[in-house]
Amino acid sequence: MPRIVVTGGAGFLGSHLCEALLERGEQVVAIDNLVTGSVDNIAHLFGEPGFTFVEHDVSNYVWVPGRVDAVMHLASPASPADFERIPIQILKVGGLGTHNCLGLARAKGATFFLASTSEVYGDPLVHPQPETYWGNVNPIGPRGVYDEAKRYAEAMAMAYHRHHGVETRIVRIFNTYGPRMRPDDGRAVSNFVVAALKGEPLTVYGDGSQTRSFTYVDDEVRGFLALLDSDVTTPVNIGNPDTEQTILELAQIVLEVTGSSSEIRFVPAAVDDPTQRRPDITRARELLGWEPAVDLRTGLEHTAEHFARALKR
């Protein structure tokens, strides 16, 4: 059985990836320092054959005994709320953490899979964004700690590929949502759904005209596996171009899905908040045969059900 290391394995995306890998019959070593991840996300996996959890910060030296076939590096806080709360840790996991995980992959002769982000495009001047677009990022703004960490991580991965021959896979993730998101992580979907369920105002930054393209977690993980199984070494967008919505439209859909009577409250726009975001997924379609399948309203219904249960607990 293939043996896969998943960093950030107790996080929102990481926990879903661990599940999917185990369902394929693969062994999984999940590594997480639990700064933003939670053991609750993977508690149901502890009895699964082939699953191991290691509490560790990958910004420090990383070693896993035995065979490793792939290192899937998802470790990184990814929420706007984290950019101001723990900026140094974000830079360290993107730089030192990526370096350490690439070192592990090289030593084991394993494939290195990097979870990058649509944030590498910054506030894009090209719409939709293809992988060939180099982006428009403010390196010294509050979002720069995440944007530049991921851009650096991509550069390091490609350097290891060219110089050391490490097999690389780089996915650029677009606004993924679904069960196990942190209720306080500061992202639009979790903020809106939790507020709606509590009957609290939904906070929209600026006038809400900025757009995002939302990808349900099952689609995103399916894209991860298609990329891992491929021989594509350059970045690939995995996102849902059909769900591009303004943030104000998203808030209104959340109110409809939850049946909430909450009000929408407008506050000043966030610094460097991208005005639009939509993936060009031509590469994913042609090279991976991947397409998103879950529409926004269905995905939001599943997400709201998860948060409703969590709030009851």
C-alpha positions as a Python dict, from the first residue, in 0.01 Angstrom:
ca = {
    (1, 'M'): (0, 0, 0),
    (2, 'P'): (127, 349, -78),
    (3, 'R'): (229, 542, 234),
    (4, 'I'): (144, 912, 230),
    (5, 'V'): (252, 1186, 471),
    (6, 'V'): (-6, 1465, 505),
    (7, 'T'): (113, 1777, 685),
    (8, 'G'): (-171, 1984, 827),
    (9, 'G'): (-355, 1653, 849),
    (10, 'A'): (-579, 1763, 1139),
    (11, 'G'): (-695, 2075, 957),
    (12, 'F'): (-1008, 2138, 755),
    (13, 'L'): (-871, 2029, 417),
    (14, 'G'): (-610, 1793, 558),
    (15, 'S'): (-862, 1583, 749),
    (16, 'H'): (-1078, 1535, 440),
    (17, 'L'): (-769, 1440, 240),
    (18, 'C'): (-665, 1183, 502),
    (19, 'E'): (-1012, 1028, 479),
    (20, 'A'): (-999, 1009, 101),
    (21, 'L'): (-653, 850, 101),
    (22, 'L'): (-757, 588, 357),
    (23, 'E'): (-1065, 510, 149),
    (24, 'R'): (-829, 433, -140),
    (25, 'G'): (-652, 180, 81),
    (26, 'E'): (-342, 390, 139),
    (27, 'Q'): (-152, 434, 463),
    (28, 'V'): (-151, 787, 606),
    (29, 'V'): (84, 962, 845),
    (30, 'A'): (-86, 1287, 947),
    (31, 'I'): (136, 1558, 1094),
    (32, 'D'): (-7, 1868, 1262),
    (33, 'N'): (97, 2108, 1538),
    (34, 'L'): (-272, 2178, 1618),
    (35, 'V'): (-231, 2557, 1600),
    (36, 'T'): (-532, 2578, 1367),
    (37, 'G'): (-605, 2207, 1322),
    (38, 'S'): (-799, 1996, 1571),
    (39, 'V'): (-784, 1634, 1682),
    (40, 'D'): (-1164, 1642, 1665),
    (41, 'N'): (-1133, 1654, 1285),
    (42, 'I'): (-951, 1320, 1274),
    (43, 'A'): (-1073, 1148, 1592),
    (44, 'H'): (-1286, 909, 1384),
    (45, 'L'): (-976, 797, 1193),
    (46, 'F'): (-771, 677, 1490),
    (47, 'G'): (-917, 328, 1469),
    (48, 'E'): (-857, 299, 1095),
    (49, 'P'): (-584, 55, 984),
    (50, 'G'): (-289, 240, 840),
    (51, 'F'): (-358, 577, 1004),
    (52, 'T'): (-99, 744, 1227),
    (53, 'F'): (-104, 1091, 1381),
    (54, 'V'): (207, 1282, 1486),
    (55, 'E'): (185, 1614, 1668),
    (56, 'H'): (473, 1818, 1528),
    (57, 'D'): (553, 2161, 1383),
    (58, 'V'): (699, 2111, 1035),
    (59, 'S'): (884, 2442, 1067),
    (60, 'N'): (1124, 2221, 1264),
    (61, 'Y'): (1311, 1925, 1115),
    (62, 'V'): (1077, 1659, 977),
    (63, 'W'): (1154, 1287, 966),
    (64, 'V'): (926, 989, 920),
    (65, 'P'): (1073, 639, 963),
    (66, 'G'): (1008, 380, 695),
    (67, 'R'): (893, 408, 337),
    (68, 'V'): (720, 726, 216),
    (69, 'D'): (568, 744, -132),
    (70, 'A'): (436, 1101, -122),
    (71, 'V'): (459, 1406, 103),
    (72, 'M'): (145, 1619, 74),
    (73, 'H'): (225, 1954, 232),
    (74, 'L'): (-98, 2123, 342),
    (75, 'A'): (32, 2269, 670),
    (76, 'S'): (-39, 2642, 692),
    (77, 'P'): (-295, 2867, 855),
    (78, 'A'): (-503, 2994, 562),
    (79, 'S'): (-757, 3232, 712),
    (80, 'P'): (-747, 3614, 690),
    (81, 'A'): (-792, 3619, 1068),
    (82, 'D'): (-465, 3428, 1102),
    (83, 'F'): (-269, 3672, 883),
    (84, 'E'): (-271, 3930, 1163),
    (85, 'R'): (-276, 3685, 1456),
    (86, 'I'): (19, 3461, 1366),
    (87, 'P'): (202, 3615, 1068),
    (88, 'I'): (549, 3487, 1160),
    (89, 'Q'): (427, 3129, 1196),
    (90, 'I'): (265, 3153, 851),
    (91, 'L'): (590, 3271, 694),
    (92, 'K'): (786, 3000, 874),
    (93, 'V'): (562, 2712, 771),
    (94, 'G'): (560, 2838, 411),
    (95, 'G'): (939, 2873, 403),
    (96, 'L'): (1107, 2648, 661),
    (97, 'G'): (817, 2401, 662),
    (98, 'T'): (824, 2362, 285),
    (99, 'H'): (1202, 2322, 291),
    (100, 'N'): (1182, 2052, 558),
    (101, 'C'): (907, 1863, 376),
    (102, 'L'): (1093, 1881, 46),
    (103, 'G'): (1396, 1742, 229),
    (104, 'L'): (1188, 1449, 349),
    (105, 'A'): (1052, 1386, -1),
    (106, 'R'): (1400, 1399, -151),
    (107, 'A'): (1544, 1163, 110),
    (108, 'K'): (1263, 911, 56),
    (109, 'G'): (1244, 940, -321),
    (110, 'A'): (882, 1051, -272),
    (111, 'T'): (654, 1278, -471),
    (112, 'F'): (615, 1623, -316),
    (113, 'F'): (264, 1772, -331),
    (114, 'L'): (230, 2141, -241),
    (115, 'A'): (-102, 2295, -145),
    (116, 'S'): (-61, 2644, -285),
    (117, 'T'): (-336, 2900, -326),
    (118, 'S'): (-517, 3138, -557),
    (119, 'E'): (-373, 3407, -329),
    (120, 'V'): (-54, 3386, -538),
    (121, 'Y'): (-251, 3588, -795),
    (122, 'G'): (-308, 3868, -540),
    (123, 'D'): (-558, 4128, -661),
    (124, 'P'): (-556, 3998, -1019),
    (125, 'L'): (-542, 4219, -1326),
    (126, 'V'): (-632, 3917, -1544),
    (127, 'H'): (-974, 3752, -1515),
    (128, 'P'): (-1026, 3459, -1491),
    (129, 'Q'): (-682, 3361, -1367),
    (130, 'P'): (-480, 3100, -1564),
    (131, 'E'): (-174, 2934, -1414),
    (132, 'T'): (45, 3135, -1652),
    (133, 'Y'): (-54, 3462, -1481),
    (134, 'W'): (220, 3584, -1244),
    (135, 'G'): (-10, 3777, -1014),
    (136, 'N'): (-41, 4121, -856),
    (137, 'V'): (62, 4082, -492),
    (138, 'N'): (151, 4348, -232),
    (139, 'P'): (448, 4182, -58),
    (140, 'I'): (441, 4416, 244),
    (141, 'G'): (67, 4425, 309),
    (142, 'P'): (-107, 4221, 581),
    (143, 'R'): (-200, 3946, 330),
    (144, 'G'): (159, 3932, 204),
    (145, 'V'): (266, 3692, 479),
    (146, 'Y'): (43, 3424, 327),
    (147, 'D'): (66, 3523, -39),
    (148, 'E'): (444, 3548, -45),
    (149, 'A'): (494, 3236, 169),
    (150, 'K'): (303, 3035, -89),
    (151, 'R'): (480, 3200, -384),
    (152, 'Y'): (814, 3119, -220),
    (153, 'A'): (699, 2764, -151),
    (154, 'E'): (615, 2718, -519),
    (155, 'A'): (957, 2852, -620),
    (156, 'M'): (1130, 2617, -376),
    (157, 'A'): (931, 2318, -497),
    (158, 'M'): (1025, 2389, -858),
    (159, 'A'): (1390, 2441, -762),
    (160, 'Y'): (1395, 2098, -595),
    (161, 'H'): (1229, 1954, -904),
    (162, 'R'): (1483, 2105, -1144),
    (163, 'H'): (1796, 2071, -930),
    (164, 'H'): (1732, 1751, -735),
    (165, 'G'): (1482, 1574, -962),
    (166, 'V'): (1206, 1563, -697),
    (167, 'E'): (867, 1483, -848),
    (168, 'T'): (641, 1781, -773),
    (169, 'R'): (269, 1849, -780),
    (170, 'I'): (142, 2203, -710),
    (171, 'V'): (-225, 2280, -662),
    (172, 'R'): (-360, 2633, -646),
    (173, 'I'): (-668, 2620, -424),
    (174, 'F'): (-966, 2852, -471),
    (175, 'N'): (-1183, 2939, -168),
    (176, 'T'): (-1270, 2592, -48),
    (177, 'Y'): (-1552, 2545, 205),
    (178, 'G'): (-1742, 2266, 375),
    (179, 'P'): (-1775, 2069, 699),
    (180, 'R'): (-1493, 2104, 956),
    (181, 'M'): (-1414, 2464, 877),
    (182, 'R'): (-1331, 2652, 1195),
    (183, 'P'): (-1634, 2856, 1298),
    (184, 'D'): (-1409, 3151, 1385),
    (185, 'D'): (-1161, 3129, 1100),
    (186, 'G'): (-1261, 3459, 943),
    (187, 'R'): (-1353, 3324, 599),
    (188, 'A'): (-1669, 3444, 430),
    (189, 'V'): (-1858, 3112, 423),
    (190, 'S'): (-1794, 3017, 787),
    (191, 'N'): (-1851, 3374, 907),
    (192, 'F'): (-2182, 3403, 724),
    (193, 'V'): (-2318, 3057, 807),
    (194, 'V'): (-2235, 3076, 1178),
    (195, 'A'): (-2376, 3428, 1209),
    (196, 'A'): (-2694, 3328, 1024),
    (197, 'L'): (-2748, 3024, 1246),
    (198, 'K'): (-2698, 3238, 1556),
    (199, 'G'): (-2930, 3512, 1429),
    (200, 'E'): (-2644, 3762, 1431),
    (201, 'P'): (-2566, 4020, 1158),
    (202, 'L'): (-2366, 3900, 859),
    (203, 'T'): (-2064, 4129, 823),
    (204, 'V'): (-1971, 4230, 467),
    (205, 'Y'): (-1647, 4419, 406),
    (206, 'G'): (-1674, 4715, 170),
    (207, 'D'): (-1980, 4718, -53),
    (208, 'G'): (-1969, 4341, -108),
    (209, 'S'): (-1900, 4371, -480),
    (210, 'Q'): (-1573, 4175, -459),
    (211, 'T'): (-1608, 3825, -604),
    (212, 'R'): (-1485, 3481, -507),
    (213, 'S'): (-1528, 3136, -662),
    (214, 'F'): (-1625, 2880, -402),
    (215, 'T'): (-1524, 2513, -423),
    (216, 'Y'): (-1685, 2244, -211),
    (217, 'V'): (-1433, 2037, -16),
    (218, 'D'): (-1524, 1704, -180),
    (219, 'D'): (-1452, 1849, -525),
    (220, 'E'): (-1126, 2003, -406),
    (221, 'V'): (-996, 1678, -255),
    (222, 'R'): (-1096, 1486, -565),
    (223, 'G'): (-885, 1733, -761),
    (224, 'F'): (-593, 1679, -523),
    (225, 'L'): (-598, 1305, -586),
    (226, 'A'): (-627, 1348, -962),
    (227, 'L'): (-321, 1575, -954),
    (228, 'L'): (-126, 1341, -723),
    (229, 'D'): (-192, 1051, -959),
    (230, 'S'): (-86, 1251, -1266),
    (231, 'D'): (258, 1341, -1399),
    (232, 'V'): (188, 1717, -1406),
    (233, 'T'): (474, 1896, -1234),
    (234, 'T'): (362, 2257, -1285),
    (235, 'P'): (84, 2440, -1094),
    (236, 'V'): (-280, 2350, -1155),
    (237, 'N'): (-584, 2553, -1051),
    (238, 'I'): (-847, 2349, -868),
    (239, 'G'): (-1153, 2564, -821),
    (240, 'N'): (-1509, 2611, -938),
    (241, 'P'): (-1546, 2889, -1199),
    (242, 'D'): (-1923, 2837, -1211),
    (243, 'T'): (-1970, 2960, -853),
    (244, 'E'): (-1819, 3307, -885),
    (245, 'Q'): (-2036, 3528, -665),
    (246, 'T'): (-2006, 3869, -510),
    (247, 'I'): (-1964, 3852, -135),
    (248, 'L'): (-2298, 4028, -97),
    (249, 'E'): (-2465, 3763, -314),
    (250, 'L'): (-2304, 3492, -102),
    (251, 'A'): (-2446, 3649, 215),
    (252, 'Q'): (-2793, 3655, 61),
    (253, 'I'): (-2770, 3290, -47),
    (254, 'V'): (-2658, 3188, 304),
    (255, 'L'): (-2963, 3366, 450),
    (256, 'E'): (-3187, 3172, 210),
    (257, 'V'): (-3020, 2835, 277),
    (258, 'T'): (-3035, 2876, 656),
    (259, 'G'): (-3376, 3044, 664),
    (260, 'S'): (-3222, 3311, 883),
    (261, 'S'): (-3367, 3660, 935),
    (262, 'S'): (-3025, 3805, 1021),
    (263, 'E'): (-2937, 4146, 884),
    (264, 'I'): (-2641, 4227, 660),
    (265, 'R'): (-2399, 4478, 811),
    (266, 'F'): (-2142, 4667, 605),
    (267, 'V'): (-1801, 4762, 746),
    (268, 'P'): (-1495, 4926, 583),
    (269, 'A'): (-1314, 4718, 323),
    (270, 'A'): (-1017, 4506, 431),
    (271, 'V'): (-666, 4605, 319),
    (272, 'D'): (-560, 4447, -14),
    (273, 'D'): (-886, 4252, -40),
    (274, 'P'): (-887, 4116, -400),
    (275, 'T'): (-1166, 4260, -613),
    (276, 'Q'): (-1227, 3943, -813),
    (277, 'R'): (-1124, 3581, -813),
    (278, 'R'): (-1218, 3310, -1065),
    (279, 'P'): (-1007, 3015, -1181),
    (280, 'D'): (-934, 2921, -1537),
    (281, 'I'): (-948, 2541, -1504),
    (282, 'T'): (-857, 2452, -1863),
    (283, 'R'): (-540, 2279, -1741),
    (284, 'A'): (-730, 2072, -1482),
    (285, 'R'): (-988, 1969, -1738),
    (286, 'E'): (-740, 1875, -2011),
    (287, 'L'): (-459, 1722, -1804),
    (288, 'L'): (-648, 1571, -1510),
    (289, 'G'): (-996, 1514, -1648),
    (290, 'W'): (-1125, 1698, -1340),
    (291, 'E'): (-1446, 1900, -1315),
    (292, 'P'): (-1622, 2039, -1007),
    (293, 'A'): (-1955, 1867, -943),
    (294, 'V'): (-2114, 2030, -635),
    (295, 'D'): (-2311, 2350, -688),
    (296, 'L'): (-2285, 2632, -437),
    (297, 'R'): (-2629, 2602, -283),
    (298, 'T'): (-2594, 2226, -223),
    (299, 'G'): (-2250, 2273, -72),
    (300, 'L'): (-2375, 2550, 156),
    (301, 'E'): (-2660, 2328, 274),
    (302, 'H'): (-2411, 2056, 377),
    (303, 'T'): (-2191, 2316, 545),
    (304, 'A'): (-2483, 2470, 735),
    (305, 'E'): (-2590, 2126, 859),
    (306, 'H'): (-2237, 2070, 994),
    (307, 'F'): (-2225, 2404, 1174),
    (308, 'A'): (-2575, 2357, 1315),
    (309, 'R'): (-2465, 2028, 1475),
    (310, 'A'): (-2143, 2185, 1600),
    (311, 'L'): (-2327, 2479, 1758),
    (312, 'K'): (-2564, 2240, 1937),
    (313, 'R'): (-2264, 2058, 2087),
}
